[in-house]
């Protein structure tokens, strides 16, 4: 279903890109259904989360310094793909894959908080852009995290504690999250295709290089995250935490602080990460059928 959703969004992008206003509501609903199954006692930081954040921050600085002598815009694009915080929808995919939603939620909250503080400083250093103040940037990032991550988290915990019957009912319909995610994926794919086609035609070669590099970074982050997670018995949360990015926020940060062309990096990253997610969900379903 996920590859079909991406293909449908890409082919019919003029129509589905107009439905972008539905995406936050779809994500909010998916997370609320997911968080109704959350065990608050298991939401706590671990050493794995510290390693993942360190790789995310230090890795973004390292790749920027490494690629800057070759191409400044490419260096900025790859840096954004590494530094971007975990996607707000990552807990949904984590649950579909049978991973720890509590662990992924903990990392997502930590990661978004760190990025909200460090991103304005790092991007001002890398891009020299100072058009947006630190306070404004912090508020913009915090607003996205608060509305799409913290609010459904709090509501889910309250429902589980105060009206457990409703939480039980939410668990019954939790599989609807996959259908909602497929609809959201169709809309996101349409937005990305529309975004890429709107770029300057004179930079196609550079854009293709950025797309290829974002693919390599995407695969590497999923692989490294899973490897670190495996050491702590948390493979899926590790891979999703480091690999699945909030690309909408990443595109905004790139266009605000850096060369606007660098936003092609996170723009294509969303396609790669959802291909990886599609493969992971398919592989899990196949194993369940075989067993």
PyMOL commands that set and color helices and strands:
alter all, ss='L'
color gray80, all
select helices_A, chain A and resi 2-11+13-35+40-42+47-68+72-83+90-96+101-127+134-162+164-172+176-197+201-231+235-243+247-257+260-290
alter helices_A, ss='H'
color red, helices_A
deselect
rebuild
show_as cartoon
